[in-house]
Amino acid sequence: MKLPGLFGLIQLGSGLVFAIPLGIIGVEFLGMGRTAFGLAFLALAAVMVVLPEYVSRRVGGPRDWVRRRLPRPPWRRD
């Protein structure tokens, strides 16, 4: 089993920073009997957990950013 690297842990942490408060708000709404708002906030919290990884895969990771900035060697044709 491969453990996540540093970048993966940063992604997870940034997702949880946004998702935990939204999840707490959703649970509070469910406790007060406002089911629609509670489920909406819990769904938004679930999206916020996976959003940083999605954006990173869509845009590219740090290695891709560095590769785009460096000039290509003349002998390499990608």
matplotlib code that plots the C-alpha trace (Angstrom):
import matplotlib.pyplot as plt

x = [0.0, 1.4, 1.0, 0.1, 3.0, 3.4, 1.4, -1.5, -1.5, -1.6, -4.5, -6.4, -5.7, -6.9, -10.1, -10.8, -10.2, -13.2, -15.3, -15.3, -17.1, -19.6, -20.2, -20.8, -23.3, -25.0, -25.3, -26.7, -29.3, -30.3, -30.5, -32.8, -35.1, -34.2, -33.4, -33.0, -30.4, -28.6, -28.3, -27.2, -24.4, -23.3, -23.2, -21.2, -18.8, -18.3, -17.5, -15.1, -13.1, -12.4, -12.2, -8.5, -7.5, -9.8, -8.3, -4.8, -5.5, -7.2, -4.5, -1.5, 0.7, 3.9, 6.0, 3.9, 4.2, 8.0, 8.2, 6.1, 8.4, 11.7, 12.9, 13.0, 16.4, 16.9, 17.4, 14.1, 10.9, 7.8]
y = [0.0, 3.3, 6.2, 9.7, 12.1, 15.5, 17.1, 14.7, 15.5, 19.2, 18.7, 16.7, 19.3, 22.1, 20.3, 19.5, 23.1, 24.1, 21.0, 20.6, 23.9, 23.2, 19.8, 21.2, 23.7, 20.8, 18.7, 21.6, 22.3, 18.6, 18.8, 21.7, 19.9, 21.8, 18.8, 20.4, 23.0, 20.3, 17.9, 20.8, 21.8, 18.2, 17.7, 20.9, 19.7, 16.4, 18.4, 20.6, 17.6, 16.4, 19.8, 20.5, 17.1, 17.6, 21.0, 19.6, 16.8, 19.2, 21.9, 19.6, 19.1, 21.0, 18.9, 19.9, 23.6, 23.3, 21.5, 24.2, 27.0, 25.4, 25.5, 22.2, 20.7, 20.9, 17.1, 16.3, 16.4, 15.7]
z = [0.0, -1.0, 1.4, 0.2, -0.4, 1.0, -1.8, -1.3, 2.4, 1.7, -0.7, 1.9, 4.6, 2.5, 1.6, 5.2, 6.3, 4.2, 4.6, 8.4, 9.2, 6.4, 7.8, 11.3, 9.9, 8.1, 11.2, 13.1, 10.5, 10.6, 14.4, 14.2, 11.8, 8.6, 6.5, 3.1, 4.3, 6.3, 3.4, 1.1, 3.5, 3.9, 0.2, -0.2, 2.5, 0.5, -2.6, -0.8, 0.4, -3.2, -4.9, -4.3, -5.8, -8.8, -9.5, -9.1, -11.5, -14.0, -13.9, -13.1, -10.1, -9.2, -11.5, -14.5, -13.5, -13.3, -16.6, -18.3, -17.0, -18.0, -21.6, -23.4, -24.4, -28.2, -28.5, -26.9, -29.0, -26.9]

ax = plt.figure().add_subplot(projection="3d")
ax.plot(x, y, z, "-o")
ax.set_aspect("equal")
plt.show()
